[in-house]
Amino acid sequence: MATSAHMLEDFMRIQGVYPLTMGQLSMWSALAVRPPEQLWESNLEATWPIPAGVTEARVRDSLRVLAARHESLRTVYRPADDPGDLRQVVLADPLVRFTPASLREPFDLTAQPAWRAWIHTPDEGPARVRLLIHHIAADGAALRILESDLHALLRGEPLGAAPAPRELAERQRGTAFRKRLTAAGEYRRQTLAAAPRAAASRGPLLRALLHTGVPYDAARRAAQHLQVTLPNLLLAVYAQALAATTGTAEQLLWQLAANRLDPSVRRLVSSMTQWVPTVASCDPDGPLGPPARQVNVAAVQAMRHGVFDPFAVTPQDFDHGSYFTFIPAPDDADPTPTEVTPARLEWLAPRAHSGASFYLVAKAYPTVQLTLRVMRDGYGRADAERFLTAMTDLLHRAVEEAR
């Protein structure tokens, strides 16, 4: 991340210079300790369909309007010796790069807005928009917002005003929000002080995708039967499987908080996510119901403290505890099918080496899929498969009990 942002003032119009949100600061702090060869690992990819009859010129014009609409697509970052003085520089004019780029090409966050989009026309099938964007400019929810807005623009539909990261940054520095940040920092300190600590060292990277065969609707009904939410059911299954495979009842779990419950930021295009901890206690040989309800309460409490100042807390230790992300079903999700099918394990090619060394991504729709990434000594393929099998068995049992 070279310090070239000041050069922008010489040849680009600047709308304003502002502080960063807590989500942006969290991403920046993670990048600050990452080796240069791993900076590309924060790049996100997306592929969006282009409706029939829409010209390439119309798509490019709409992408320029999209950049004018969302400030994170017109932002570069001005670093400082004091992290608190880090600033986002919002450009007045859209700067869209339409040339293709590799996922492994790192962005210089201080030089140009950290995204590019181009039209890809395959040998077979319709043309699509390809997007490459840095995580500091957009998280997973923001990608869905960008796709929705682009398609509305292509249809010629009017869009209301879009929230801006600088507006959130201003609110987060107000007196009322500062109290919330202080409470979140204290919650984090107390949780980590009470959490078990086990030595962990990094090993080879393994990635596995388990297709559980459990349909979305069956998983929902299992969660309702246990009187918990679906994400917290899967979090409880995660904790119980960890307890069973490690022989340790107490587990430190890190959840990725989306931080989008406030309507004012629900359609904000930026990086909003932050990691929040909770401790779960499970009986490795016991039923799922009691720990699921305990995890449900603890997870809700943790999410209330999902926004914090990353420079006011202990730096994130990605080797301490186990990490969890839940990807919800779309708003218009069709609950069918309902029949459970056999589970299937798929080994994936290694990708990112930065971040959490034990990380599970749970996708709920159309069936529950569990993607495990492990970089810890003592975990080989057999260990990863045993862990995912334990999770699947617990989930299948919960579904059967809800019938």
C-alpha positions as CSV (number, residue, x, y, z in Angstrom):
1,M,0.0,0.0,0.0
2,A,2.2,2.8,-1.3
3,T,1.6,6.3,-0.1
4,S,0.6,7.8,-3.5
5,A,-2.8,9.3,-2.5
6,H,-1.5,12.8,-2.3
7,M,-0.7,12.7,-6.0
8,L,-4.4,12.5,-6.7
9,E,-4.9,16.1,-5.7
10,D,-2.8,17.1,-8.7
11,F,-5.0,15.5,-11.4
12,M,-8.3,14.5,-9.9
13,R,-11.1,16.5,-8.3
14,I,-11.7,15.6,-4.7
15,Q,-15.1,15.7,-3.1
16,G,-13.8,15.5,0.5
17,V,-11.5,13.8,3.0
18,Y,-13.1,12.0,5.9
19,P,-12.3,9.5,8.7
20,L,-13.0,5.8,8.2
21,T,-15.8,3.7,9.6
22,M,-15.0,0.9,12.1
23,G,-15.5,-1.7,9.4
24,Q,-13.1,0.0,7.0
25,L,-10.6,0.4,9.9
26,S,-10.9,-3.3,10.7
27,M,-10.0,-4.2,7.1
28,W,-7.1,-1.7,7.0
29,S,-5.7,-3.1,10.3
30,A,-5.8,-6.6,8.9
31,L,-3.9,-5.5,5.7
32,A,-1.3,-3.7,7.8
33,V,0.2,-7.0,9.1
34,R,-0.2,-9.0,5.9
35,P,2.8,-9.8,3.8
36,P,2.9,-8.1,0.4
37,E,2.4,-11.4,-1.5
38,Q,-0.9,-11.9,0.4
39,L,-2.5,-8.5,-0.2
40,W,-4.5,-9.8,-3.2
41,E,-6.3,-12.3,-0.9
42,S,-8.8,-9.5,0.1
43,N,-10.0,-9.3,-3.5
44,L,-13.5,-10.4,-4.2
45,E,-15.0,-11.6,-7.5
46,A,-18.5,-11.5,-8.9
47,T,-20.2,-12.3,-12.2
48,W,-23.5,-10.7,-13.1
49,P,-25.8,-11.6,-16.0
50,I,-26.6,-8.9,-18.6
51,P,-30.2,-8.9,-19.7
52,A,-31.0,-9.7,-23.3
53,G,-31.0,-6.7,-25.6
54,V,-28.7,-4.5,-23.4
55,T,-25.8,-3.1,-25.3
56,E,-22.2,-3.0,-24.0
57,A,-22.3,0.8,-24.1
58,R,-25.4,0.8,-21.9
59,V,-23.6,-1.5,-19.4
60,R,-20.5,0.8,-19.2
61,D,-22.7,3.9,-18.8
62,S,-24.6,2.1,-15.9
63,L,-21.3,1.2,-14.3
64,R,-20.2,4.8,-14.3
65,V,-23.6,5.8,-12.7
66,L,-23.0,3.1,-10.1
67,A,-19.6,4.6,-9.3
68,A,-21.1,8.0,-9.0
69,R,-23.9,6.6,-6.7
70,H,-21.7,4.7,-4.3
71,E,-18.8,6.6,-2.7
72,S,-16.8,3.5,-1.8
73,L,-16.3,3.1,-5.6
74,R,-14.8,6.6,-5.7
75,T,-12.5,6.3,-2.7
76,V,-8.8,6.0,-2.1
77,Y,-7.1,5.9,1.3
78,R,-4.6,8.3,2.8
79,P,-2.5,6.5,5.5
80,A,-0.9,8.1,8.5
81,D,1.6,7.2,11.2
82,D,-1.2,7.3,13.7
83,P,-4.0,4.8,12.7
84,G,-6.6,7.3,14.0
85,D,-5.5,9.8,11.4
86,L,-6.1,7.4,8.4
87,R,-8.5,9.1,6.0
88,Q,-10.7,8.2,3.1
89,V,-10.4,10.5,0.1
90,V,-13.6,10.5,-1.9
91,L,-13.2,11.6,-5.5
92,A,-15.8,13.8,-7.1
93,D,-15.8,12.0,-10.5
94,P,-16.2,8.3,-11.3
95,L,-13.1,6.5,-12.3
96,V,-14.1,3.2,-13.9
97,R,-11.5,0.8,-15.3
98,F,-13.0,-1.5,-17.9
99,T,-9.9,-3.7,-18.5
100,P,-9.8,-7.2,-17.2
101,A,-7.7,-8.1,-14.2
102,S,-6.5,-11.1,-12.4
103,L,-7.8,-12.0,-8.9
104,R,-4.2,-12.1,-7.8
105,E,-3.5,-8.6,-8.9
106,P,-3.4,-6.4,-5.7
107,F,-4.9,-3.0,-5.6
108,D,-3.0,0.0,-4.5
109,L,-5.6,1.5,-2.2
110,T,-3.9,4.8,-2.1
111,A,-3.7,5.3,-5.9
112,Q,-7.1,4.5,-7.5
113,P,-10.5,3.2,-6.4
114,A,-10.1,-0.5,-5.6
115,W,-12.4,-2.1,-8.2
116,R,-12.7,-2.7,-11.8
117,A,-15.5,-4.2,-14.0
118,W,-15.5,-5.4,-17.6
119,I,-17.8,-7.3,-20.0
120,H,-16.9,-10.9,-20.5
121,T,-18.3,-12.7,-23.6
122,P,-17.6,-16.5,-23.4
123,D,-17.4,-18.8,-26.4
124,E,-20.8,-20.1,-25.5
125,G,-23.6,-18.4,-23.6
126,P,-24.5,-14.7,-22.9
127,A,-22.2,-11.9,-22.0
128,R,-21.7,-11.1,-18.3
129,V,-20.3,-8.4,-16.2
130,R,-17.1,-9.5,-14.3
131,L,-16.3,-7.5,-11.2
132,L,-13.1,-7.5,-9.2
133,I,-13.2,-5.4,-6.0
134,H,-11.3,-5.1,-2.8
135,H,-13.0,-6.1,0.5
136,I,-12.5,-2.6,2.0
137,A,-14.8,-1.3,-0.7
138,A,-17.5,-3.9,-0.4
139,D,-18.4,-6.9,1.7
140,G,-20.6,-9.8,0.7
141,A,-23.9,-7.9,1.3
142,A,-22.6,-4.9,-0.6
143,L,-21.9,-7.1,-3.6
144,R,-25.6,-8.1,-3.7
145,I,-26.5,-4.4,-3.4
146,L,-24.2,-3.4,-6.3
147,E,-25.7,-6.2,-8.5
148,S,-29.3,-5.1,-7.6
149,D,-28.5,-1.5,-8.3
150,L,-26.8,-2.3,-11.6
151,H,-29.8,-4.3,-12.9
152,A,-32.2,-1.5,-11.8
153,L,-30.1,1.0,-13.8
154,L,-30.1,-1.3,-16.8
155,R,-33.9,-1.5,-16.6
156,G,-34.1,2.3,-16.3
157,E,-35.6,2.3,-12.9
158,P,-35.0,5.2,-10.5
159,L,-33.0,4.7,-7.4
160,G,-33.2,6.6,-4.1
161,A,-30.3,8.2,-2.4
162,A,-27.5,5.8,-1.3
163,P,-25.9,6.0,2.1
164,A,-22.2,6.9,2.3
165,P,-19.4,5.5,4.5
166,R,-18.4,9.0,5.6
167,E,-21.9,9.5,7.1
168,L,-21.6,6.3,9.1
169,A,-18.0,7.3,10.1
170,E,-19.4,10.6,11.5
171,R,-22.1,8.9,13.5
172,Q,-19.6,6.4,14.9
173,R,-17.5,9.3,16.3
174,G,-20.5,10.9,18.1
175,T,-20.9,10.7,21.9
176,A,-23.8,8.2,21.8
177,F,-22.0,5.8,19.5
178,R,-18.7,6.1,21.5
179,K,-20.5,4.6,24.5
180,R,-21.4,1.6,22.3
181,L,-17.8,1.2,21.1
182,T,-16.6,1.3,24.7
183,A,-19.1,-1.4,25.6
184,A,-18.1,-3.5,22.7
185,G,-14.4,-3.2,23.6
186,E,-15.2,-4.3,27.2
187,Y,-17.3,-7.2,26.1
188,R,-14.4,-8.4,23.9
189,R,-11.9,-8.0,26.7
190,Q,-14.1,-10.0,29.2
191,T,-14.9,-12.7,26.6
192,L,-11.3,-13.3,25.6
193,A,-10.2,-13.3,29.3
194,A,-12.7,-16.1,30.0
195,A,-12.0,-18.1,26.8
196,P,-9.9,-21.3,26.8
197,R,-6.4,-20.9,25.3
198,A,-4.8,-23.7,23.5
199,A,-1.5,-23.6,21.6
200,A,-2.0,-23.5,17.8
201,S,0.6,-23.4,15.1
202,R,0.0,-23.1,11.4
203,G,0.2,-26.0,9.1
204,P,-0.6,-26.8,5.4
205,L,-3.7,-25.2,3.9
206,L,-6.7,-27.6,3.4
207,R,-10.1,-26.6,1.9
208,A,-13.0,-28.9,1.8
209,L,-16.7,-28.4,0.8
210,L,-19.3,-30.7,2.4
211,H,-22.6,-30.9,0.6
212,T,-24.7,-32.0,3.6
213,G,-27.8,-32.9,1.6
214,V,-30.0,-31.0,4.1
215,P,-32.4,-28.7,2.3
216,Y,-32.9,-25.2,3.4
217,D,-36.5,-25.8,4.6
218,A,-35.5,-28.9,6.6
219,A,-32.7,-27.0,8.3
220,R,-35.1,-24.1,9.1
221,R,-37.6,-26.5,10.7
222,A,-34.8,-28.1,12.8
223,A,-33.9,-24.7,14.1
224,Q,-37.5,-23.9,14.9
225,H,-37.8,-27.2,16.7
226,L,-34.9,-26.3,18.9
227,Q,-36.2,-22.7,19.3
228,V,-33.1,-21.1,17.8
229,T,-32.3,-19.2,14.6
230,L,-30.9,-21.1,11.6
231,P,-27.4,-19.5,11.7
232,N,-27.2,-20.2,15.5
233,L,-28.2,-23.8,14.9
234,L,-25.3,-24.2,12.5
235,L,-23.0,-22.3,15.0
236,A,-24.1,-24.7,17.7
237,V,-23.5,-27.7,15.5
238,Y,-20.0,-26.2,14.8
239,A,-19.3,-25.9,18.5
240,Q,-20.6,-29.4,19.3
241,A,-18.5,-31.0,16.6
242,L,-15.4,-29.1,17.8
243,A,-16.0,-30.4,21.3
244,A,-16.5,-33.9,20.1
245,T,-13.4,-34.0,17.8
246,T,-11.1,-32.1,20.2
247,G,-12.3,-33.5,23.5
248,T,-12.6,-29.9,24.8
249,A,-16.0,-28.8,26.1
250,E,-15.4,-25.0,25.9
251,Q,-14.8,-23.5,22.5
252,L,-13.9,-19.9,21.6
253,L,-16.0,-19.0,18.5
254,W,-15.6,-16.0,16.3
255,Q,-18.7,-14.9,14.3
256,L,-18.5,-12.5,11.3
257,A,-21.0,-9.7,12.2
258,A,-22.7,-8.1,9.2
259,N,-23.6,-5.0,11.2
260,R,-26.5,-4.2,8.9
261,L,-29.5,-4.3,11.3
262,D,-29.8,-0.5,11.3
263,P,-32.0,0.5,8.3
264,S,-29.7,3.5,7.7
265,V,-26.8,1.2,6.7
266,R,-28.7,-1.8,5.2
267,R,-27.9,-0.7,1.7
268,L,-24.5,0.8,2.4
269,V,-21.8,-0.3,-0.1
270,S,-18.7,-0.6,2.0
271,S,-16.9,-3.1,4.3
272,M,-19.2,-3.5,7.4
273,T,-18.1,-6.8,8.7
274,Q,-16.1,-7.3,11.9
275,W,-15.2,-10.4,14.0
276,V,-16.9,-10.8,17.4
277,P,-16.1,-13.6,20.0
278,T,-18.3,-15.8,22.1
279,V,-17.6,-18.8,24.3
280,A,-19.7,-22.0,23.9
281,S,-19.7,-24.9,26.4
282,C,-20.8,-28.3,25.0
283,D,-21.0,-31.8,26.2
284,P,-19.2,-33.8,23.5
285,D,-21.4,-36.8,24.1
286,G,-24.6,-34.9,25.0
287,P,-27.7,-33.9,23.0
288,L,-27.6,-30.8,20.8
289,G,-30.6,-29.0,22.3
290,P,-29.1,-27.5,25.5
291,P,-25.9,-26.2,23.9
292,A,-27.9,-24.9,20.9
293,R,-30.1,-22.7,23.1
294,Q,-27.0,-21.5,25.1
295,V,-25.2,-20.7,21.9
296,N,-28.2,-18.9,20.5
297,V,-28.3,-16.5,23.5
298,A,-24.5,-16.0,23.5
299,A,-24.5,-15.4,19.8
300,V,-27.2,-12.7,20.0
301,Q,-25.3,-11.0,22.8
302,A,-22.1,-11.1,20.7
303,M,-23.8,-9.6,17.7
304,R,-24.9,-6.6,19.8
305,H,-21.2,-5.8,20.2
306,G,-20.4,-6.3,16.5
307,V,-19.1,-2.8,15.9
308,F,-15.9,-1.9,17.7
309,D,-12.8,0.2,17.2
310,P,-10.1,-2.2,16.1
311,F,-7.3,0.0,17.3
312,A,-8.8,0.2,20.8
313,V,-8.8,-3.6,21.4
314,T,-6.3,-6.4,21.4
315,P,-5.1,-7.2,17.9
316,Q,-7.0,-10.0,16.2
317,D,-5.3,-13.4,16.7
318,F,-6.5,-15.6,13.8
319,D,-5.0,-18.7,15.4
320,H,-7.0,-18.4,18.7
321,G,-10.4,-19.9,18.4
322,S,-12.5,-21.1,15.5
323,Y,-14.1,-18.8,13.0
324,F,-17.6,-18.9,11.5
325,T,-19.5,-17.2,8.7
326,F,-23.1,-17.7,7.8
327,I,-24.4,-17.0,4.3
328,P,-28.2,-16.6,4.5
329,A,-30.7,-17.5,1.8
330,P,-31.9,-14.8,-0.6
331,D,-35.0,-12.9,0.3
332,D,-37.0,-14.7,-2.4
333,A,-35.7,-18.1,-1.5
334,D,-37.9,-21.0,-2.6
335,P,-38.0,-23.5,0.3
336,T,-38.2,-26.6,-2.0
337,P,-36.8,-29.3,-2.2
338,T,-37.5,-30.8,1.2
339,E,-36.0,-34.3,1.0
340,V,-32.6,-35.0,2.6
341,T,-30.1,-36.5,0.2
342,P,-26.8,-38.3,0.9
343,A,-23.8,-36.1,2.0
344,R,-20.9,-35.5,-0.4
345,L,-17.4,-34.3,0.3
346,E,-15.4,-32.2,-2.2
347,W,-11.8,-31.1,-1.8
348,L,-11.1,-27.6,-3.1
349,A,-7.9,-26.0,-4.4
350,P,-6.0,-23.8,-1.8
351,R,-6.6,-20.1,-2.1
352,A,-6.0,-17.5,0.7
353,H,-3.3,-18.1,3.3
354,S,-4.1,-15.0,5.4
355,G,-6.7,-14.8,8.1
356,A,-8.2,-17.4,10.3
357,S,-6.4,-20.8,10.5
358,F,-9.7,-22.7,11.4
359,Y,-12.6,-21.2,9.5
360,L,-16.0,-22.6,8.5
361,V,-18.4,-20.9,6.0
362,A,-22.0,-22.2,6.3
363,K,-24.2,-21.6,3.3
364,A,-27.9,-22.2,3.9
365,Y,-29.5,-22.3,0.5
366,P,-30.7,-24.2,-1.4
367,T,-29.1,-26.9,0.8
368,V,-26.7,-26.5,3.7
369,Q,-23.1,-26.5,2.5
370,L,-20.1,-26.3,4.8
371,T,-16.8,-25.0,3.5
372,L,-13.9,-25.7,5.9
373,R,-10.5,-24.0,5.6
374,V,-7.8,-25.3,8.0
375,M,-4.2,-24.2,8.4
376,R,-3.2,-25.8,11.6
377,D,-0.6,-28.4,12.5
378,G,-2.3,-31.8,13.3
379,Y,-5.0,-31.4,10.7
380,G,-4.8,-33.5,7.6
381,R,-7.5,-34.6,5.2
382,A,-8.6,-37.4,7.5
383,D,-9.0,-34.9,10.4
384,A,-10.9,-32.4,8.3
385,E,-13.2,-35.1,7.0
386,R,-13.9,-36.5,10.5
387,F,-14.8,-33.0,11.7
388,L,-17.2,-32.3,8.8
389,T,-18.7,-35.7,9.1
390,A,-19.4,-35.0,12.8
391,M,-21.1,-31.8,11.9
392,T,-23.2,-33.5,9.2
393,D,-24.3,-36.3,11.6
394,L,-25.4,-33.7,14.2
395,L,-27.3,-31.7,11.6
396,H,-29.0,-34.8,10.2
397,R,-30.0,-35.9,13.7
398,A,-31.5,-32.4,14.4
399,V,-33.5,-32.7,11.1
400,E,-34.8,-36.1,12.0
401,E,-35.9,-35.0,15.5
402,A,-37.8,-32.1,14.0
403,R,-39.9,-34.3,11.7
